[in-house]
Amino acid sequence: MIAAAGSGKISAVTIIPGYDDRKLWRLPPRPVTDRWGGETYRTLWQEAIAAAPDYVLITSWNEWHEGSELEASVEYGSRILDTTASFSREFLTQQR
């Protein structure tokens, strides 16, 4: 996938922790990406690292009502932040 960018091009992969706008005013269909207890985020990180991009972009505005938050919470504790730190280190190590 990243190889398609070609020589001398910059590549980036975007990942999300989850997303659910069913509580927003938008009309259906409403996009939903279930967090599956953090598994969605872990899997997207693994796939992003495997693709060997120049950058990994985390799409989150810490919008609690959309389920895209990374911040520590009652539901997940610091699990999402810990996952971010762990995979970020792995990605940076791969870049060397």
Secondary structure as UniProt FT lines:
FT   HELIX           2..5
FT   TURN            7..8
FT   STRAND          12..15
FT   STRAND          19..20
FT   TURN            22..23
FT   STRAND          32..33
FT   HELIX           36..38
FT   HELIX           39..51
FT   STRAND          55..58
FT   HELIX           64..66
FT   TURN            74..76
FT   HELIX           79..95
//
